[in-house]
Amino acid sequence: MRIMKIGKKIKKIRMKFGLKQIDLANSLGVTPQAVSKWEKDENFPDIYLLRKLVCLFDMSLDDLLGIYEENKEVFEATVFCSGLNHFADKAKKLSAKELAQWTNIIFQYMTDIILKYGGIPIKYTGDGFLCFFSGIKHADRAFKAACDIDRIISHKNIVIFLNAGEIYFGLVGHSDYASKDIYGDAVNQAFLIKDIFAKKVKRGIGITLEVKKLMKEKKELQLLKCLDIPLYQKMLRVYKKK
């Protein structure tokens, strides 16, 4: 296997998922220059980074090395979505620019933590933040990231909700303006339940039963209650971090 083939493969996968070199570098804990060298065939990721790459993109080492191809646009992941309780009240007290600056400070801290645990940031909308975790122990990594955010930004009214399931990850929108996004029932449920969960708590972390089943460490969880989700016409069991 030649380095050139692997370099081209890394670039192809990165571009397929709509990631910049700096996005991939942050998720792997390397510099953008390192990613650039890989893609130019000037260097080669070591076995540790290869493992992180296949974990990040939920693919096998065979896929990365080009031994065979698989369609991995749809895969299992933990969806992370968050919001800020009483955001509307905050918005009334600040100008548009001041509000953007205030939320940017929070998003900066949150994004750094998400990247630390190998998550992929997707988008920021108002007070909302959406990202996902895939690959090895994705549910545990998502929960640890949520716990760090809850601890470090403890003075804010941050509500975080996690759900797990199959998602589609790719470019969405007009060909000239398309951006990376995720779709799927797991994403829809995460947003719907997060809004209901936010009405039950001032701040905190909530997860679905699907996430709990995937987690190795469960001692920090307690059953909140079964929430009624009208759109799905069923009750869902939701857990809260103690």
GUVOBA-664487 format. One record per residue: residue in one letter; x, y negated, z negated of N, C-alpha, C in turn; residue number from 0. Coordinates in nm, 2 decimals. Layout:
REM residues N
(node 'a',(X,Y,Z),(X,Y,Z),(X,Y,Z),NUM)
...
This chain:
REM residues 242
(node 'm',(0.08,0.12,0.00),(0.00,0.00,0.00),(0.09,-0.12,0.00),0)
(node 'r',(0.07,-0.21,0.10),(0.15,-0.33,0.10),(0.09,-0.45,0.02),1)
(node 'i',(0.18,-0.53,-0.03),(0.13,-0.65,-0.11),(0.04,-0.73,-0.03),2)
(node 'm',(0.07,-0.75,0.10),(-0.01,-0.84,0.19),(-0.16,-0.80,0.18),3)
(node 'k',(-0.18,-0.67,0.19),(-0.32,-0.62,0.19),(-0.39,-0.66,0.06),4)
(node 'i',(-0.32,-0.64,-0.05),(-0.39,-0.67,-0.18),(-0.41,-0.82,-0.19),5)
(node 'g',(-0.31,-0.90,-0.15),(-0.33,-1.05,-0.15),(-0.45,-1.10,-0.07),6)
(node 'k',(-0.47,-1.04,0.05),(-0.58,-1.08,0.13),(-0.71,-1.03,0.06),7)
(node 'k',(-0.70,-0.91,0.00),(-0.82,-0.86,-0.07),(-0.87,-0.95,-0.18),8)
(node 'i',(-0.77,-1.00,-0.26),(-0.80,-1.09,-0.37),(-0.87,-1.21,-0.32),9)
(node 'k',(-0.81,-1.27,-0.22),(-0.87,-1.39,-0.16),(-1.01,-1.37,-0.11),10)
(node 'k',(-1.03,-1.26,-0.04),(-1.16,-1.22,0.02),(-1.26,-1.21,-0.09),11)
(node 'i',(-1.23,-1.14,-0.20),(-1.33,-1.12,-0.31),(-1.36,-1.26,-0.38),12)
(node 'r',(-1.25,-1.34,-0.40),(-1.27,-1.47,-0.46),(-1.36,-1.56,-0.38),13)
(node 'm',(-1.34,-1.56,-0.25),(-1.42,-1.65,-0.17),(-1.56,-1.59,-0.15),14)
(node 'k',(-1.57,-1.46,-0.15),(-1.71,-1.40,-0.14),(-1.80,-1.44,-0.26),15)
(node 'f',(-1.74,-1.45,-0.38),(-1.81,-1.49,-0.50),(-1.81,-1.64,-0.52),16)
(node 'g',(-1.76,-1.72,-0.42),(-1.77,-1.86,-0.43),(-1.69,-1.93,-0.54),17)
(node 'l',(-1.58,-1.86,-0.57),(-1.49,-1.91,-0.68),(-1.37,-1.98,-0.62),18)
(node 'k',(-1.33,-2.09,-0.69),(-1.20,-2.16,-0.65),(-1.09,-2.09,-0.72),19)
(node 'q',(-0.97,-2.12,-0.67),(-0.85,-2.05,-0.73),(-0.84,-2.08,-0.88),20)
(node 'i',(-0.88,-2.21,-0.92),(-0.87,-2.24,-1.06),(-0.97,-2.17,-1.14),21)
(node 'd',(-1.09,-2.13,-1.08),(-1.19,-2.06,-1.15),(-1.14,-1.92,-1.18),22)
(node 'l',(-1.08,-1.85,-1.08),(-1.03,-1.72,-1.10),(-0.91,-1.72,-1.20),23)
(node 'a',(-0.82,-1.82,-1.19),(-0.71,-1.84,-1.28),(-0.75,-1.85,-1.42),24)
(node 'n',(-0.85,-1.94,-1.45),(-0.90,-1.96,-1.59),(-0.96,-1.83,-1.64),25)
(node 's',(-1.03,-1.75,-1.56),(-1.09,-1.63,-1.61),(-0.99,-1.52,-1.64),26)
(node 'l',(-0.87,-1.53,-1.58),(-0.77,-1.43,-1.60),(-0.66,-1.48,-1.70),27)
(node 'g',(-0.66,-1.61,-1.73),(-0.56,-1.66,-1.82),(-0.43,-1.68,-1.75),28)
(node 'v',(-0.43,-1.72,-1.62),(-0.31,-1.75,-1.55),(-0.32,-1.88,-1.49),29)
(node 't',(-0.22,-1.93,-1.42),(-0.22,-2.06,-1.36),(-0.28,-2.05,-1.21),30)
(node 'p',(-0.34,-2.16,-1.16),(-0.38,-2.15,-1.02),(-0.27,-2.12,-0.93),31)
(node 'q',(-0.15,-2.17,-0.96),(-0.03,-2.14,-0.88),(0.00,-1.99,-0.87),32)
(node 'a',(-0.03,-1.92,-0.98),(-0.01,-1.77,-0.97),(-0.11,-1.71,-0.87),33)
(node 'v',(-0.23,-1.75,-0.88),(-0.33,-1.70,-0.79),(-0.30,-1.73,-0.64),34)
(node 's',(-0.25,-1.85,-0.62),(-0.21,-1.89,-0.49),(-0.10,-1.80,-0.43),35)
(node 'k',(0.00,-1.77,-0.52),(0.11,-1.69,-0.48),(0.06,-1.55,-0.44),36)
(node 'w',(-0.03,-1.49,-0.52),(-0.08,-1.36,-0.49),(-0.14,-1.36,-0.35),37)
(node 'e',(-0.23,-1.47,-0.32),(-0.30,-1.47,-0.20),(-0.21,-1.50,-0.08),38)
(node 'k',(-0.09,-1.56,-0.11),(0.01,-1.59,0.00),(0.11,-1.47,0.01),39)
(node 'd',(0.09,-1.37,-0.07),(0.18,-1.25,-0.06),(0.32,-1.28,-0.11),40)
(node 'e',(0.33,-1.38,-0.20),(0.46,-1.42,-0.25),(0.48,-1.35,-0.39),41)
(node 'n',(0.38,-1.30,-0.45),(0.39,-1.24,-0.58),(0.28,-1.13,-0.59),42)
(node 'f',(0.28,-1.06,-0.70),(0.18,-0.95,-0.72),(0.14,-0.94,-0.86),43)
(node 'p',(0.01,-0.94,-0.89),(-0.04,-0.93,-1.03),(0.01,-0.79,-1.09),44)
(node 'd',(0.05,-0.80,-1.22),(0.09,-0.68,-1.28),(-0.03,-0.59,-1.32),45)
(node 'i',(-0.01,-0.47,-1.37),(-0.12,-0.37,-1.39),(-0.22,-0.43,-1.49),46)
(node 'y',(-0.17,-0.51,-1.59),(-0.27,-0.57,-1.69),(-0.36,-0.66,-1.62),47)
(node 'l',(-0.31,-0.74,-1.53),(-0.40,-0.84,-1.45),(-0.48,-0.77,-1.35),48)
(node 'l',(-0.43,-0.66,-1.29),(-0.52,-0.58,-1.20),(-0.64,-0.53,-1.27),49)
(node 'r',(-0.62,-0.48,-1.40),(-0.73,-0.43,-1.48),(-0.83,-0.54,-1.51),50)
(node 'k',(-0.78,-0.66,-1.54),(-0.87,-0.77,-1.57),(-0.94,-0.81,-1.44),51)
(node 'l',(-0.88,-0.80,-1.32),(-0.95,-0.84,-1.20),(-1.06,-0.74,-1.17),52)
(node 'v',(-1.04,-0.61,-1.18),(-1.14,-0.51,-1.15),(-1.25,-0.52,-1.26),53)
(node 'c',(-1.22,-0.56,-1.38),(-1.32,-0.58,-1.49),(-1.40,-0.70,-1.46),54)
(node 'l',(-1.34,-0.81,-1.42),(-1.41,-0.93,-1.39),(-1.51,-0.91,-1.28),55)
(node 'f',(-1.47,-0.84,-1.17),(-1.56,-0.83,-1.05),(-1.64,-0.70,-1.05),56)
(node 'd',(-1.63,-0.62,-1.17),(-1.71,-0.50,-1.18),(-1.69,-0.41,-1.06),57)
(node 'm',(-1.56,-0.38,-1.03),(-1.52,-0.29,-0.92),(-1.42,-0.20,-0.96),58)
(node 's',(-1.39,-0.10,-0.88),(-1.29,0.00,-0.92),(-1.15,-0.05,-0.86),59)
(node 'l',(-1.04,0.01,-0.91),(-0.91,-0.02,-0.86),(-0.90,0.02,-0.72),60)
(node 'd',(-0.97,0.12,-0.68),(-0.97,0.17,-0.54),(-1.03,0.06,-0.45),61)
(node 'd',(-1.14,0.00,-0.49),(-1.20,-0.11,-0.42),(-1.10,-0.23,-0.40),62)
(node 'l',(-1.03,-0.27,-0.51),(-0.94,-0.38,-0.50),(-0.82,-0.35,-0.41),63)
(node 'l',(-0.77,-0.23,-0.41),(-0.66,-0.19,-0.33),(-0.70,-0.16,-0.18),64)
(node 'g',(-0.83,-0.16,-0.16),(-0.88,-0.15,-0.02),(-0.89,0.00,0.02),65)
(node 'i',(-0.89,0.09,-0.07),(-0.90,0.23,-0.03),(-1.04,0.26,0.02),66)
(node 'y',(-1.14,0.20,-0.04),(-1.27,0.21,0.03),(-1.35,0.09,-0.02),67)
(node 'e',(-1.46,0.05,0.05),(-1.54,-0.07,0.03),(-1.67,-0.03,-0.04),68)
(node 'e',(-1.72,-0.11,-0.13),(-1.85,-0.10,-0.19),(-1.92,-0.23,-0.19),69)
(node 'n',(-2.05,-0.23,-0.18),(-2.13,-0.35,-0.19),(-2.15,-0.38,-0.34),70)
(node 'k',(-2.08,-0.48,-0.39),(-2.08,-0.51,-0.53),(-2.15,-0.65,-0.55),71)
(node 'e',(-2.23,-0.69,-0.46),(-2.30,-0.82,-0.48),(-2.41,-0.80,-0.59),72)
(node 'v',(-2.46,-0.68,-0.61),(-2.55,-0.65,-0.72),(-2.48,-0.56,-0.82),73)
(node 'f',(-2.48,-0.60,-0.94),(-2.41,-0.52,-1.04),(-2.47,-0.55,-1.18),74)
(node 'e',(-2.44,-0.47,-1.28),(-2.48,-0.49,-1.41),(-2.40,-0.59,-1.48),75)
(node 'a',(-2.46,-0.68,-1.56),(-2.40,-0.79,-1.63),(-2.48,-0.83,-1.75),76)
(node 't',(-2.41,-0.91,-1.84),(-2.48,-0.97,-1.95),(-2.49,-1.12,-1.91),77)
(node 'v',(-2.62,-1.17,-1.90),(-2.65,-1.30,-1.87),(-2.65,-1.39,-2.00),78)
(node 'f',(-2.58,-1.50,-1.99),(-2.56,-1.59,-2.10),(-2.63,-1.73,-2.06),79)
(node 'c',(-2.73,-1.77,-2.13),(-2.79,-1.90,-2.11),(-2.81,-1.97,-2.24),80)
(node 's',(-2.80,-2.10,-2.23),(-2.81,-2.18,-2.35),(-2.88,-2.31,-2.33),81)
(node 'g',(-2.92,-2.37,-2.44),(-2.98,-2.50,-2.43),(-2.96,-2.58,-2.56),82)
(node 'l',(-3.00,-2.70,-2.57),(-2.99,-2.78,-2.69),(-3.13,-2.82,-2.74),83)
(node 'n',(-3.16,-2.77,-2.86),(-3.29,-2.82,-2.92),(-3.29,-2.97,-2.95),84)
(node 'h',(-3.40,-3.03,-2.93),(-3.42,-3.17,-2.95),(-3.33,-3.26,-2.85),85)
(node 'f',(-3.31,-3.20,-2.73),(-3.23,-3.27,-2.63),(-3.31,-3.40,-2.58),86)
(node 'a',(-3.44,-3.38,-2.57),(-3.52,-3.49,-2.52),(-3.51,-3.61,-2.62),87)
(node 'd',(-3.51,-3.58,-2.75),(-3.50,-3.69,-2.85),(-3.36,-3.76,-2.84),88)
(node 'k',(-3.26,-3.68,-2.81),(-3.12,-3.74,-2.79),(-3.12,-3.83,-2.67),89)
(node 'a',(-3.19,-3.78,-2.57),(-3.18,-3.86,-2.44),(-3.25,-3.99,-2.45),90)
(node 'k',(-3.35,-4.00,-2.54),(-3.41,-4.13,-2.56),(-3.32,-4.24,-2.63),91)
(node 'k',(-3.22,-4.19,-2.70),(-3.13,-4.28,-2.77),(-3.01,-4.32,-2.69),92)
(node 'l',(-2.98,-4.26,-2.58),(-2.86,-4.28,-2.51),(-2.89,-4.33,-2.36),93)
(node 's',(-2.80,-4.40,-2.30),(-2.81,-4.43,-2.16),(-2.78,-4.30,-2.08),94)
(node 'a',(-2.81,-4.30,-1.95),(-2.79,-4.18,-1.87),(-2.64,-4.15,-1.87),95)
(node 'k',(-2.55,-4.25,-1.86),(-2.41,-4.22,-1.86),(-2.36,-4.17,-2.00),96)
(node 'e',(-2.41,-4.23,-2.11),(-2.37,-4.18,-2.24),(-2.42,-4.04,-2.26),97)
(node 'l',(-2.54,-4.00,-2.22),(-2.59,-3.87,-2.23),(-2.51,-3.77,-2.16),98)
(node 'a',(-2.47,-3.81,-2.03),(-2.38,-3.72,-1.95),(-2.25,-3.70,-2.02),99)
(node 'q',(-2.19,-3.80,-2.08),(-2.06,-3.79,-2.15),(-2.07,-3.70,-2.27),100)
(node 'w',(-2.18,-3.72,-2.34),(-2.21,-3.64,-2.47),(-2.22,-3.49,-2.43),101)
(node 't',(-2.30,-3.46,-2.33),(-2.32,-3.32,-2.29),(-2.19,-3.26,-2.23),102)
(node 'n',(-2.11,-3.34,-2.16),(-1.99,-3.29,-2.10),(-1.89,-3.25,-2.21),103)
(node 'i',(-1.89,-3.32,-2.32),(-1.80,-3.28,-2.43),(-1.84,-3.14,-2.48),104)
(node 'i',(-1.97,-3.12,-2.50),(-2.02,-2.98,-2.55),(-1.99,-2.88,-2.44),105)
(node 'f',(-2.01,-2.91,-2.31),(-1.99,-2.81,-2.21),(-1.84,-2.78,-2.19),106)
(node 'q',(-1.76,-2.87,-2.22),(-1.61,-2.85,-2.21),(-1.57,-2.74,-2.31),107)
(node 'y',(-1.61,-2.76,-2.44),(-1.58,-2.66,-2.54),(-1.64,-2.52,-2.51),108)
(node 'm',(-1.77,-2.52,-2.47),(-1.84,-2.40,-2.44),(-1.77,-2.32,-2.32),109)
(node 't',(-1.74,-2.39,-2.21),(-1.68,-2.33,-2.10),(-1.54,-2.27,-2.13),110)
(node 'd',(-1.46,-2.34,-2.21),(-1.33,-2.29,-2.24),(-1.34,-2.16,-2.32),111)
(node 'i',(-1.44,-2.15,-2.40),(-1.46,-2.02,-2.48),(-1.51,-1.91,-2.39),112)
(node 'i',(-1.61,-1.95,-2.30),(-1.66,-1.85,-2.20),(-1.54,-1.79,-2.12),113)
(node 'l',(-1.45,-1.88,-2.07),(-1.34,-1.83,-1.99),(-1.24,-1.75,-2.07),114)
(node 'k',(-1.23,-1.78,-2.20),(-1.14,-1.70,-2.29),(-1.18,-1.56,-2.29),115)
(node 'y',(-1.31,-1.53,-2.29),(-1.36,-1.39,-2.29),(-1.40,-1.34,-2.15),116)
(node 'g',(-1.35,-1.40,-2.05),(-1.36,-1.35,-1.91),(-1.50,-1.36,-1.85),117)
(node 'g',(-1.57,-1.47,-1.90),(-1.70,-1.49,-1.84),(-1.69,-1.58,-1.71),118)
(node 'i',(-1.79,-1.59,-1.63),(-1.80,-1.67,-1.51),(-1.90,-1.78,-1.53),119)
(node 'p',(-1.86,-1.90,-1.54),(-1.96,-2.01,-1.55),(-2.03,-2.03,-1.41),120)
(node 'i',(-2.16,-2.05,-1.42),(-2.24,-2.06,-1.29),(-2.28,-2.20,-1.27),121)
(node 'k',(-2.36,-2.26,-1.37),(-2.40,-2.40,-1.35),(-2.45,-2.46,-1.48),122)
(node 'y',(-2.45,-2.59,-1.47),(-2.50,-2.68,-1.59),(-2.62,-2.75,-1.53),123)
(node 't',(-2.73,-2.75,-1.61),(-2.85,-2.82,-1.57),(-2.91,-2.89,-1.69),124)
(node 'g',(-2.90,-3.03,-1.69),(-2.94,-3.10,-1.81),(-2.87,-3.06,-1.93),125)
(node 'd',(-2.94,-3.00,-2.03),(-2.87,-2.94,-2.15),(-2.84,-2.80,-2.14),126)
(node 'g',(-2.88,-2.74,-2.02),(-2.86,-2.59,-2.00),(-2.73,-2.55,-1.94),127)
(node 'f',(-2.68,-2.43,-1.98),(-2.56,-2.37,-1.93),(-2.59,-2.23,-1.90),128)
(node 'l',(-2.55,-2.18,-1.78),(-2.57,-2.05,-1.73),(-2.44,-1.99,-1.69),129)
(node 'c',(-2.41,-1.87,-1.74),(-2.29,-1.79,-1.70),(-2.32,-1.64,-1.71),130)
(node 'f',(-2.22,-1.56,-1.68),(-2.24,-1.41,-1.69),(-2.11,-1.35,-1.72),131)
(node 'f',(-2.12,-1.23,-1.78),(-2.01,-1.14,-1.81),(-2.03,-1.01,-1.74),132)
(node 's',(-1.93,-0.95,-1.67),(-1.94,-0.82,-1.61),(-1.82,-0.74,-1.64),133)
(node 'g',(-1.83,-0.61,-1.60),(-1.71,-0.52,-1.62),(-1.71,-0.46,-1.76),134)
(node 'i',(-1.59,-0.42,-1.81),(-1.58,-0.35,-1.93),(-1.62,-0.43,-2.05),135)
(node 'k',(-1.71,-0.37,-2.13),(-1.76,-0.43,-2.26),(-1.82,-0.56,-2.24),136)
(node 'h',(-1.89,-0.58,-2.13),(-1.94,-0.72,-2.10),(-2.04,-0.77,-2.20),137)
(node 'a',(-2.12,-0.68,-2.26),(-2.21,-0.73,-2.37),(-2.13,-0.77,-2.49),138)
(node 'd',(-2.03,-0.70,-2.53),(-1.95,-0.73,-2.65),(-1.88,-0.87,-2.63),139)
(node 'r',(-1.82,-0.88,-2.51),(-1.75,-1.01,-2.48),(-1.84,-1.13,-2.48),140)
(node 'a',(-1.96,-1.11,-2.42),(-2.06,-1.22,-2.42),(-2.10,-1.26,-2.56),141)
(node 'f',(-2.12,-1.16,-2.65),(-2.17,-1.18,-2.78),(-2.05,-1.25,-2.86),142)
(node 'k',(-1.93,-1.21,-2.84),(-1.82,-1.27,-2.91),(-1.80,-1.42,-2.87),143)
(node 'a',(-1.82,-1.44,-2.74),(-1.81,-1.58,-2.69),(-1.92,-1.67,-2.76),144)
(node 'a',(-2.04,-1.61,-2.76),(-2.16,-1.68,-2.82),(-2.13,-1.71,-2.97),145)
(node 'c',(-2.07,-1.62,-3.04),(-2.04,-1.63,-3.18),(-1.94,-1.74,-3.20),146)
(node 'd',(-1.83,-1.75,-3.12),(-1.73,-1.85,-3.12),(-1.79,-1.99,-3.10),147)
(node 'i',(-1.88,-2.00,-3.00),(-1.95,-2.12,-2.97),(-2.03,-2.17,-3.09),148)
(node 'd',(-2.11,-2.07,-3.14),(-2.19,-2.10,-3.26),(-2.11,-2.15,-3.38),149)
(node 'r',(-1.99,-2.10,-3.40),(-1.91,-2.13,-3.51),(-1.84,-2.27,-3.49),150)
(node 'i',(-1.78,-2.28,-3.37),(-1.70,-2.40,-3.34),(-1.78,-2.53,-3.32),151)
(node 'i',(-1.90,-2.51,-3.26),(-1.99,-2.63,-3.24),(-2.11,-2.62,-3.33),152)
(node 's',(-2.08,-2.59,-3.46),(-2.19,-2.56,-3.55),(-2.28,-2.68,-3.59),153)
(node 'h',(-2.23,-2.80,-3.56),(-2.31,-2.92,-3.59),(-2.41,-2.96,-3.49),154)
(node 'k',(-2.41,-2.88,-3.37),(-2.51,-2.91,-3.27),(-2.62,-2.81,-3.27),155)
(node 'n',(-2.74,-2.85,-3.21),(-2.85,-2.76,-3.21),(-2.85,-2.67,-3.09),156)
(node 'i',(-2.75,-2.59,-3.08),(-2.73,-2.50,-2.97),(-2.80,-2.37,-2.99),157)
(node 'v',(-2.88,-2.33,-2.89),(-2.95,-2.21,-2.88),(-2.90,-2.13,-2.77),158)
(node 'i',(-2.85,-2.00,-2.80),(-2.79,-1.92,-2.70),(-2.87,-1.79,-2.69),159)
(node 'f',(-2.89,-1.75,-2.57),(-2.96,-1.62,-2.55),(-2.89,-1.53,-2.45),160)
(node 'l',(-2.89,-1.40,-2.48),(-2.82,-1.30,-2.39),(-2.92,-1.19,-2.35),161)
(node 'n',(-2.91,-1.16,-2.22),(-2.99,-1.05,-2.17),(-2.90,-0.97,-2.08),162)
(node 'a',(-2.93,-0.84,-2.06),(-2.85,-0.75,-1.97),(-2.93,-0.68,-1.87),163)
(node 'g',(-2.87,-0.66,-1.75),(-2.94,-0.59,-1.65),(-2.87,-0.62,-1.51),164)
(node 'e',(-2.93,-0.57,-1.41),(-2.87,-0.60,-1.27),(-2.89,-0.74,-1.23),165)
(node 'i',(-2.78,-0.80,-1.17),(-2.79,-0.93,-1.12),(-2.73,-0.94,-0.97),166)
(node 'y',(-2.78,-1.03,-0.90),(-2.71,-1.06,-0.77),(-2.63,-1.19,-0.79),167)
(node 'f',(-2.50,-1.18,-0.74),(-2.41,-1.30,-0.75),(-2.36,-1.33,-0.62),168)
(node 'g',(-2.39,-1.45,-0.57),(-2.34,-1.50,-0.44),(-2.38,-1.64,-0.42),169)
(node 'l',(-2.35,-1.68,-0.29),(-2.38,-1.82,-0.26),(-2.53,-1.84,-0.23),170)
(node 'v',(-2.59,-1.95,-0.27),(-2.73,-1.98,-0.25),(-2.75,-2.12,-0.21),171)
(node 'g',(-2.83,-2.14,-0.10),(-2.86,-2.27,-0.06),(-2.82,-2.29,0.09),172)
(node 'h',(-2.84,-2.41,0.14),(-2.80,-2.45,0.27),(-2.65,-2.42,0.30),173)
(node 's',(-2.62,-2.37,0.42),(-2.49,-2.33,0.45),(-2.38,-2.44,0.42),174)
(node 'd',(-2.42,-2.57,0.43),(-2.33,-2.67,0.41),(-2.32,-2.71,0.26),175)
(node 'y',(-2.41,-2.67,0.18),(-2.42,-2.72,0.04),(-2.43,-2.60,-0.06),176)
(node 'a',(-2.42,-2.48,-0.01),(-2.44,-2.36,-0.09),(-2.35,-2.36,-0.21),177)
(node 's',(-2.39,-2.31,-0.32),(-2.31,-2.29,-0.44),(-2.34,-2.16,-0.50),178)
(node 'k',(-2.24,-2.11,-0.58),(-2.26,-1.98,-0.65),(-2.38,-1.98,-0.74),179)
(node 'd',(-2.45,-1.87,-0.75),(-2.56,-1.86,-0.84),(-2.59,-1.71,-0.87),180)
(node 'i',(-2.67,-1.69,-0.97),(-2.71,-1.55,-1.00),(-2.86,-1.54,-1.00),181)
(node 'y',(-2.91,-1.43,-0.95),(-3.05,-1.40,-0.94),(-3.08,-1.26,-1.00),182)
(node 'g',(-3.21,-1.24,-1.03),(-3.25,-1.11,-1.08),(-3.34,-1.12,-1.20),183)
(node 'd',(-3.41,-1.01,-1.23),(-3.50,-1.00,-1.34),(-3.43,-1.03,-1.47),184)
(node 'a',(-3.31,-0.99,-1.49),(-3.23,-1.01,-1.61),(-3.21,-1.16,-1.63),185)
(node 'v',(-3.19,-1.24,-1.52),(-3.17,-1.38,-1.53),(-3.31,-1.45,-1.57),186)
(node 'n',(-3.41,-1.41,-1.50),(-3.54,-1.47,-1.53),(-3.59,-1.45,-1.67),187)
(node 'q',(-3.57,-1.32,-1.72),(-3.61,-1.29,-1.86),(-3.53,-1.37,-1.96),188)
(node 'a',(-3.40,-1.39,-1.93),(-3.31,-1.46,-2.02),(-3.36,-1.60,-2.04),189)
(node 'f',(-3.40,-1.67,-1.93),(-3.45,-1.81,-1.95),(-3.58,-1.81,-2.02),190)
(node 'l',(-3.67,-1.72,-1.98),(-3.80,-1.72,-2.04),(-3.80,-1.70,-2.19),191)
(node 'i',(-3.72,-1.60,-2.23),(-3.71,-1.56,-2.37),(-3.64,-1.66,-2.45),192)
(node 'k',(-3.54,-1.72,-2.39),(-3.46,-1.83,-2.45),(-3.55,-1.94,-2.50),193)
(node 'd',(-3.64,-1.98,-2.41),(-3.73,-2.09,-2.44),(-3.82,-2.06,-2.56),194)
(node 'i',(-3.87,-1.93,-2.56),(-3.96,-1.89,-2.67),(-3.87,-1.88,-2.80),195)
(node 'f',(-3.76,-1.82,-2.79),(-3.67,-1.81,-2.90),(-3.63,-1.94,-2.96),196)
(node 'a',(-3.61,-2.04,-2.88),(-3.57,-2.18,-2.92),(-3.68,-2.24,-3.01),197)
(node 'k',(-3.80,-2.20,-2.99),(-3.91,-2.25,-3.07),(-3.92,-2.18,-3.21),198)
(node 'k',(-3.85,-2.07,-3.22),(-3.86,-1.99,-3.35),(-3.74,-2.03,-3.44),199)
(node 'v',(-3.63,-2.09,-3.38),(-3.51,-2.12,-3.46),(-3.47,-2.26,-3.43),200)
(node 'k',(-3.39,-2.32,-3.53),(-3.34,-2.45,-3.51),(-3.22,-2.44,-3.42),201)
(node 'r',(-3.14,-2.34,-3.44),(-3.02,-2.31,-3.36),(-2.98,-2.16,-3.38),202)
(node 'g',(-2.89,-2.10,-3.30),(-2.85,-1.97,-3.32),(-2.84,-1.89,-3.19),203)
(node 'i',(-2.82,-1.76,-3.21),(-2.79,-1.66,-3.10),(-2.90,-1.55,-3.10),204)
(node 'g',(-2.96,-1.53,-2.99),(-3.06,-1.42,-2.98),(-3.02,-1.33,-2.86),205)
(node 'i',(-3.05,-1.20,-2.88),(-3.02,-1.10,-2.77),(-3.14,-1.01,-2.75),206)
(node 't',(-3.15,-0.95,-2.64),(-3.25,-0.85,-2.61),(-3.20,-0.71,-2.66),207)
(node 'l',(-3.30,-0.62,-2.66),(-3.26,-0.48,-2.69),(-3.16,-0.42,-2.59),208)
(node 'e',(-3.17,-0.47,-2.47),(-3.08,-0.42,-2.36),(-2.94,-0.45,-2.39),209)
(node 'v',(-2.91,-0.57,-2.45),(-2.78,-0.61,-2.48),(-2.73,-0.53,-2.61),210)
(node 'k',(-2.82,-0.52,-2.70),(-2.79,-0.44,-2.83),(-2.74,-0.30,-2.80),211)
(node 'k',(-2.81,-0.23,-2.70),(-2.78,-0.10,-2.67),(-2.64,-0.08,-2.61),212)
(node 'l',(-2.59,-0.19,-2.54),(-2.46,-0.19,-2.48),(-2.35,-0.22,-2.58),213)
(node 'm',(-2.38,-0.29,-2.69),(-2.28,-0.34,-2.78),(-2.22,-0.23,-2.87),214)
(node 'k',(-2.10,-0.24,-2.90),(-2.03,-0.15,-2.99),(-2.05,-0.19,-3.13),215)
(node 'e',(-2.03,-0.32,-3.16),(-2.04,-0.38,-3.29),(-2.18,-0.44,-3.31),216)
(node 'k',(-2.26,-0.38,-3.40),(-2.40,-0.43,-3.42),(-2.44,-0.47,-3.56),217)
(node 'k',(-2.34,-0.48,-3.65),(-2.36,-0.51,-3.79),(-2.41,-0.65,-3.81),218)
(node 'e',(-2.38,-0.74,-3.72),(-2.41,-0.88,-3.73),(-2.56,-0.91,-3.68),219)
(node 'l',(-2.63,-0.81,-3.65),(-2.76,-0.83,-3.59),(-2.88,-0.80,-3.68),220)
(node 'q',(-2.99,-0.87,-3.67),(-3.11,-0.84,-3.74),(-3.23,-0.86,-3.65),221)
(node 'l',(-3.33,-0.77,-3.66),(-3.45,-0.78,-3.58),(-3.52,-0.91,-3.62),222)
(node 'l',(-3.54,-1.00,-3.52),(-3.62,-1.12,-3.54),(-3.77,-1.08,-3.54),223)
(node 'k',(-3.81,-1.04,-3.43),(-3.95,-0.99,-3.41),(-3.97,-0.95,-3.26),224)
(node 'c',(-4.08,-0.90,-3.23),(-4.12,-0.87,-3.10),(-4.19,-1.00,-3.04),225)
(node 'l',(-4.13,-1.05,-2.94),(-4.19,-1.18,-2.88),(-4.28,-1.14,-2.76),226)
(node 'd',(-4.39,-1.21,-2.75),(-4.48,-1.19,-2.64),(-4.44,-1.27,-2.52),227)
(node 'i',(-4.41,-1.21,-2.41),(-4.37,-1.27,-2.29),(-4.49,-1.26,-2.19),228)
(node 'p',(-4.57,-1.37,-2.19),(-4.69,-1.37,-2.10),(-4.67,-1.32,-1.96),229)
(node 'l',(-4.57,-1.38,-1.89),(-4.54,-1.35,-1.75),(-4.52,-1.20,-1.73),230)
(node 'y',(-4.46,-1.14,-1.82),(-4.43,-0.99,-1.81),(-4.54,-0.91,-1.87),231)
(node 'q',(-4.63,-0.97,-1.94),(-4.74,-0.90,-2.01),(-4.70,-0.79,-2.10),232)
(node 'k',(-4.59,-0.82,-2.18),(-4.54,-0.72,-2.27),(-4.47,-0.79,-2.38),233)
(node 'm',(-4.45,-0.71,-2.49),(-4.37,-0.76,-2.61),(-4.23,-0.71,-2.59),234)
(node 'l',(-4.13,-0.80,-2.62),(-3.99,-0.77,-2.61),(-3.93,-0.78,-2.75),235)
(node 'r',(-3.85,-0.68,-2.78),(-3.78,-0.68,-2.91),(-3.66,-0.77,-2.90),236)
(node 'v',(-3.65,-0.87,-2.99),(-3.54,-0.97,-2.99),(-3.46,-0.96,-3.12),237)
(node 'y',(-3.33,-0.97,-3.11),(-3.24,-0.96,-3.23),(-3.17,-1.10,-3.24),238)
(node 'k',(-3.15,-1.14,-3.36),(-3.08,-1.26,-3.40),(-2.95,-1.23,-3.47),239)
(node 'k',(-2.85,-1.31,-3.45),(-2.73,-1.30,-3.53),(-2.76,-1.34,-3.67),240)
(node 'k',(-2.71,-1.27,-3.77),(-2.73,-1.30,-3.91),(-2.66,-1.43,-3.95),241)
